[in-house]
Amino acid sequence: MPKTIDPILLLREYFQQNKKIEKQGNYLKFSDEIKLKIDTPTAFVQSQSNKQYSIGSLWFYLKHRKDPLAVYKKEILKERIETVVGLDKGN
């Protein structure tokens, strides 16, 4: 029986342990056994719209969290991934 994966906890674990996450097409590959679609919804909700963030949006934000805002915005447009709203970044 397959076990249930919480996308946010998985993402958190990988970032805390500096494990590599690869983007492969429309998927994030965490390991040989774990791949999630980029648009997989998470329990993290946008404060202004009550829309769920996707695992791809959160991953992309964390990946670029130390980059200047202009670089983040440029990469978001290039990759066509939904941005994390400024109000939500501290959460």
ABEGO torsion letter per residue (X at the ends): XBBBBBAAAAAAAAAAAGBBBBBBEABBBABAABBBBAABBBABBBAAAGBBBBAAAAAAAAAAAABBAAAAAAAAAAAGBBBBBAAAAAX
